[in-house]
């Protein structure tokens, strides 16, 4: 990050769902795992319903969502669709098994 650039950590909002879905897909590509095929509409329904299955924070830089953290009793968004193995994502997989994931 450029010196003097502020990063704000805040609770995710329904309007962030599309950006979170894109970041989850980028993480899957980076560790060479299948695309999680998450849509913004699906995440909005899951994260912001009356009984959400996960909580989410986002990192915002210059008004754009640059990262996210999910925490829940289940697995993170990216690992939610995974069933076996870790490959290159071993560190994130360990954290995801405890209910958190970051990008």
LOVO-830018 format. One line per 4 residues: number of its first residue (from 1); their letters; for each residue x negated, y negated, z negated of N, C-alpha, C, CB. Coordinates in Angstrom, 1 decimal. Each point is the difference from the previous one (the first is absolute). Last residue first. Glycine has a CB too. Example, Ala and Ser with C-alpha at 12.3 -4.5 7.8 and 13.67 -1.06 7.14 Angstrom:
residues 2
2 = SA = -12.8,2.2,-7.1,-0.9,-1.1,0.0,0.8,-1.1,-0.8,-1.2,0.6,2.2 ~ 0.9,5.1,-2.1,0.9,-1.2,0.0,-0.9,-1.2,0.0,1.9,1.2,-1.2 $
end
This chain:
residues 103
103 = XXXX = 8.4,12.4,-2.7,-0.7,-0.2,1.3,-0.5,-1.4,0.0,1.5,1.7,1.1 ~ 0.4,2.5,-4.9,-0.2,-1.4,0.4,-0.6,0.0,1.4,-0.3,-0.7,-2.4 ~ 3.3,3.7,-1.6,-0.8,0.1,1.2,-0.2,-1.5,0.4,1.0,2.3,0.8 ~ 1.1,1.3,-5.0,-0.3,-1.3,0.5,-0.9,0.1,1.2,0.0,-0.9,-2.3 $
99 = XXXX = 1.7,4.6,-0.7,1.1,-0.9,0.3,-0.3,-1.4,0.5,1.1,1.3,-1.7 ~ -3.8,2.9,0.8,0.4,-0.7,-1.3,1.1,-1.0,0.2,-2.3,0.4,-0.9 ~ 0.4,1.9,4.6,0.6,1.0,-0.9,0.4,-0.5,-1.4,-1.4,1.6,1.3 ~ -0.9,-4.4,1.8,1.4,0.2,0.4,0.7,1.0,-0.9,-0.6,-0.7,2.4 $
95 = XXXX = -4.1,-0.1,-2.9,0.8,-1.1,-0.6,1.5,0.2,0.4,-1.9,-1.6,0.1 ~ -1.1,4.6,1.8,0.0,0.1,-1.4,0.8,-1.0,-0.7,-2.3,0.9,0.2 ~ 1.8,-1.3,4.4,0.9,1.2,-0.3,0.0,0.2,-1.5,-0.4,1.0,2.2 ~ -2.5,-4.2,-0.4,1.4,-0.5,-0.1,0.9,1.1,-0.3,-0.5,-1.7,1.7 $
91 = XXXX = -3.9,2.9,-1.1,0.1,-1.0,-1.2,1.4,-0.5,-0.1,-2.4,-0.7,0.3 ~ 1.4,3.6,3.4,-0.1,0.7,-1.3,0.2,-1.0,-1.2,-1.5,1.7,1.0 ~ 1.9,-1.8,4.2,0.7,-0.8,-1.0,-0.1,0.5,-1.4,1.5,-0.7,1.8 ~ -3.2,2.8,2.4,-0.8,-1.2,-0.3,0.6,-0.8,-1.1,-0.8,0.0,2.3 $
87 = XXXX = 2.8,4.7,-2.2,-0.9,-0.4,1.0,-0.8,-1.2,-0.5,1.5,0.8,1.8 ~ 2.2,2.0,-3.9,-0.3,-1.4,-0.1,-0.8,-0.6,1.1,0.1,0.4,-2.5 ~ 3.8,4.0,1.3,-1.3,-0.5,0.2,-0.2,-1.5,-0.1,-0.2,1.8,1.5 ~ 5.3,-0.1,-0.9,-1.2,0.8,-0.3,-1.3,-0.9,0.3,1.2,2.2,0.5 $
83 = XXXX = 3.4,-3.9,0.0,0.3,1.2,-0.8,-1.3,0.7,-0.4,2.2,0.2,1.2 ~ -0.1,-5.4,0.4,-1.0,1.0,0.1,0.3,1.2,-0.9,-1.7,-1.8,0.5 ~ 4.2,-2.4,-0.1,0.4,1.0,1.0,-1.1,1.0,0.2,1.3,-1.7,1.1 ~ -1.8,-1.8,-4.3,1.4,0.5,-0.3,0.3,1.1,1.1,0.7,-2.3,-1.0 $
79 = XXXX = -4.7,-0.5,0.7,-0.1,1.4,-0.4,1.4,0.6,-0.1,-2.2,-0.4,-1.1 ~ 1.8,-4.2,2.1,-0.8,0.7,1.0,0.0,1.5,-0.3,-1.4,-2.1,0.3 ~ 3.6,-0.8,-3.4,0.6,0.0,1.3,-0.7,0.9,1.0,0.9,-2.3,-0.5 ~ -1.9,3.7,-4.5,0.1,-1.3,0.7,0.6,0.2,1.4,-2.0,-0.8,-1.3 $
75 = XXXX = 3.4,4.3,-2.6,-1.2,-0.4,0.7,0.2,-1.3,0.7,-0.6,2.4,0.3 ~ 3.3,-1.5,-4.8,-0.2,0.9,1.2,-1.3,-0.4,0.6,2.5,0.4,0.4 ~ -0.7,-2.8,-4.0,-0.2,1.3,-0.5,-0.3,1.1,1.1,1.5,-0.6,-2.0 ~ -3.0,-4.6,2.6,1.3,0.7,-0.3,-0.4,1.3,-0.6,1.1,-1.1,1.9 $
71 = XXXX = -3.1,-3.6,0.8,-0.2,0.8,-1.2,1.4,0.6,-0.3,-1.9,-1.5,-0.9 ~ -1.2,-1.4,5.0,1.2,0.6,-0.4,-0.3,0.8,-1.3,1.0,0.1,2.4 ~ -3.3,-4.3,0.6,-0.2,1.0,-1.0,1.4,0.5,-0.4,-2.1,-1.1,-0.9 ~ -0.5,-1.9,5.3,1.1,0.3,-0.9,-0.4,1.1,-1.0,1.6,-0.5,1.8 $
67 = XXXX = -3.3,-3.7,2.1,-0.2,1.3,-0.6,1.2,0.2,-0.9,-2.5,-0.2,0.0 ~ 2.2,-3.6,2.8,-1.3,0.6,0.4,-0.2,1.3,-0.7,-0.9,-2.3,0.3 ~ 4.9,-1.6,1.1,-0.2,1.2,-0.8,-1.3,0.7,0.5,2.5,0.3,-0.5 ~ -1.7,-5.7,1.0,0.2,1.3,0.7,-0.3,1.2,-1.0,-0.5,-1.1,2.3 $
63 = XXXX = -0.1,-3.8,-3.2,1.4,0.3,0.3,0.3,1.3,0.7,0.2,-2.4,0.1 ~ -4.6,1.1,-1.5,0.5,-1.0,0.9,1.4,0.3,0.5,-2.4,-0.3,0.8 ~ 1.1,4.1,-3.4,-1.1,-0.9,0.3,0.5,-0.9,1.1,-1.8,1.7,-0.7 ~ 3.7,2.2,-3.2,0.3,-0.9,1.0,-1.2,-1.0,0.2,2.5,0.2,-0.5 $
59 = XXXX = -1.0,4.9,-1.7,-1.0,-1.0,0.0,0.3,-0.9,1.2,-1.8,1.5,-1.1 ~ 5.4,1.7,-1.8,-0.7,-0.3,1.2,-1.1,-1.1,-0.3,2.0,0.5,1.4 ~ 1.1,3.7,-4.1,-0.6,-1.3,0.0,-0.6,-0.3,1.4,-0.4,0.1,-2.6 ~ 4.4,3.5,0.5,-1.0,-0.4,0.9,-0.4,-1.4,-0.2,0.9,1.5,1.7 $
55 = XXXX = 1.9,3.3,-3.6,-0.2,-1.4,-0.2,-1.1,-0.4,0.9,0.9,0.0,-2.4 ~ 2.7,4.4,2.7,-1.3,-0.5,-0.2,0.1,-1.5,-0.2,-1.1,1.8,1.4 ~ 5.0,0.8,-0.7,-0.9,1.1,-0.3,-1.4,-0.5,-0.3,1.4,1.5,1.4 ~ 3.4,-4.3,-2.1,-1.1,0.2,0.9,-0.9,1.2,-0.5,0.0,-2.4,0.6 $
51 = XXXX = 5.1,0.6,-1.4,-0.9,1.0,-0.7,-1.2,0.3,0.9,2.0,1.0,-1.3 ~ 1.0,-4.2,2.8,0.4,-0.1,-1.4,-0.9,0.9,-0.9,2.4,-0.6,0.7 ~ -4.7,-0.8,3.8,1.4,0.4,-0.3,0.3,-0.2,-1.5,-0.1,1.7,1.9 ~ -4.1,-2.5,0.9,0.8,-1.1,-0.5,1.5,0.4,-0.3,-1.6,-1.6,1.2 $
47 = XXXX = -1.9,4.6,0.7,-0.8,-0.9,-1.0,0.9,-1.0,-0.7,-2.0,0.4,1.3 ~ 3.7,2.6,2.2,-0.6,0.8,-1.0,-0.6,-0.8,-1.2,-0.5,1.7,1.7 ~ 2.4,-3.8,2.3,1.1,0.8,-0.7,-0.6,0.7,-1.2,1.3,0.2,2.1 ~ -4.3,-2.4,0.7,0.8,-1.0,-0.7,1.1,0.7,-0.8,-0.4,-1.7,1.8 $
43 = XXXX = -2.3,4.3,1.0,-0.7,-0.4,-1.3,0.8,-1.0,-0.7,-2.1,0.4,1.1 ~ 3.8,1.0,3.0,0.0,1.1,-0.9,-0.7,-0.4,-1.3,-0.1,1.6,1.9 ~ 0.1,-4.7,1.6,1.4,0.2,-0.5,0.0,1.1,-1.1,1.0,-0.8,2.2 ~ -5.0,0.0,0.2,0.3,-1.1,-1.0,1.3,0.2,-0.6,-1.4,-1.5,1.3 $
39 = XXXX = -0.9,5.9,0.5,0.5,-1.2,0.5,0.2,-1.1,-1.1,1.2,1.3,1.9 ~ -4.5,3.3,-1.0,0.8,-0.8,-0.9,0.5,-1.2,0.7,-1.2,0.9,-2.1 ~ -1.9,3.1,3.3,1.3,-0.4,0.6,1.0,-0.6,-0.9,-0.4,1.9,1.6 ~ -4.4,-0.1,-2.1,1.1,0.3,-0.9,1.4,-0.4,0.6,-1.6,-0.4,-1.9 $
35 = XXXX = -2.9,2.1,4.5,0.7,-1.2,-0.2,1.2,0.3,-1.0,-0.7,-0.9,2.3 ~ -3.7,4.1,-2.5,1.2,-0.3,0.8,0.7,-1.3,-0.4,0.3,2.4,0.3 ~ -5.5,-2.1,-1.2,1.1,0.8,-0.4,1.2,-0.3,0.9,-0.8,0.1,-2.4 ~ -3.9,-2.0,1.9,0.3,1.0,1.0,1.0,1.0,-0.5,-2.3,-0.3,0.8 $
31 = XXXX = 0.6,-3.9,-2.9,-0.4,1.3,-0.5,0.3,1.2,0.9,0.3,-1.0,-2.3 ~ 1.0,-3.4,3.7,-1.4,-0.2,-0.5,-0.6,1.3,-0.6,0.5,-2.4,-0.5 ~ 4.1,2.1,1.9,-0.9,0.1,1.1,-1.4,-0.1,-0.4,1.7,-1.1,1.4 ~ 1.5,0.6,-4.8,0.1,1.3,0.6,-1.0,0.2,1.1,2.4,0.2,-0.7 $
27 = XXXX = -1.8,-4.5,-1.0,-0.8,0.8,-0.9,0.0,1.5,0.5,0.6,-1.5,-2.0 ~ 2.0,-1.6,4.3,-1.4,-0.3,0.2,-0.9,0.9,-0.9,0.6,-2.3,0.6 ~ 4.1,2.5,-1.2,-0.4,0.6,1.2,-1.5,-0.2,0.3,2.4,-0.3,0.9 ~ -0.6,-2.0,-4.5,0.0,1.5,-0.3,-0.4,0.8,1.2,1.8,-0.3,-1.7 $
23 = XXXX = -1.1,-4.3,2.2,-1.3,0.2,-0.7,-0.1,1.5,-0.4,0.1,-2.3,-0.9 ~ 3.9,0.8,3.0,-1.1,-0.1,0.9,-1.3,0.4,-0.6,1.2,-1.8,1.3 ~ 2.6,1.5,-4.0,0.1,1.2,0.9,-1.2,0.0,0.9,2.5,0.0,-0.2 ~ -1.9,-3.8,-2.5,-0.5,1.2,-0.8,0.0,1.2,0.9,0.9,-1.0,-2.1 $
19 = XXXX = 0.9,-2.8,4.0,-1.5,-0.2,-0.1,-0.5,1.2,-0.8,0.1,-2.5,0.1 ~ 4.6,2.2,0.2,-0.6,0.3,1.3,-1.6,-0.1,0.0,2.1,-0.9,1.1 ~ 0.4,-0.3,-5.0,0.1,1.5,0.3,-0.6,0.3,1.3,2.1,0.1,-1.3 ~ -1.4,-4.5,-1.1,-1.3,0.6,0.2,0.0,1.4,0.5,-0.8,-1.5,-1.8 $
15 = XXXX = 4.7,-1.1,0.6,-0.5,-0.5,1.2,-1.4,0.5,0.3,1.3,-2.1,-0.3 ~ 1.0,3.1,-3.9,0.5,0.7,1.2,-0.5,-0.5,1.3,2.0,0.3,-1.3 ~ -5.3,-1.0,-2.8,1.4,-0.4,0.3,0.6,0.8,1.2,-0.5,-2.3,-1.0 ~ -3.8,2.9,-3.0,0.5,0.0,1.4,1.5,-0.4,0.0,-1.7,1.8,0.5 $
11 = XXXX = -1.8,-3.6,-4.2,1.0,1.1,0.2,0.4,-0.1,1.5,0.8,-0.1,-2.4 ~ -5.6,-1.9,1.5,1.4,-0.3,-0.4,0.9,1.3,0.2,-0.3,-2.5,0.5 ~ -5.0,-0.1,-0.1,0.6,1.3,-0.3,1.4,-0.3,-0.5,-2.2,1.2,-0.4 ~ -1.5,-4.1,3.5,1.1,0.0,-1.0,0.5,1.4,-0.1,0.6,-2.5,0.5 $
7 = XXXX = -5.2,-0.2,1.3,0.7,1.2,0.2,1.0,0.0,-1.2,-1.9,1.3,1.1 ~ -1.3,-5.3,1.5,0.7,0.5,-1.1,0.8,1.2,0.4,0.1,-2.2,-1.0 ~ -4.7,-0.4,2.8,1.3,0.6,0.5,0.7,0.7,-1.2,-0.9,0.3,2.3 ~ -3.5,-2.2,-2.5,1.0,-1.0,-0.2,1.4,0.5,0.5,-1.8,-1.7,0.3 $
3 = XXX = -2.4,4.2,1.7,0.0,-0.8,-1.3,1.1,-1.1,0.1,-2.5,0.5,-0.3 ~ 3.3,3.9,3.2,-0.7,-1.3,0.1,0.0,-0.7,-1.3,0.6,-0.2,2.4 ~ -0.2,5.6,-1.9,0.8,-1.2,0.0,-0.9,-1.2,0.0,1.9,1.2,-1.2 $
end
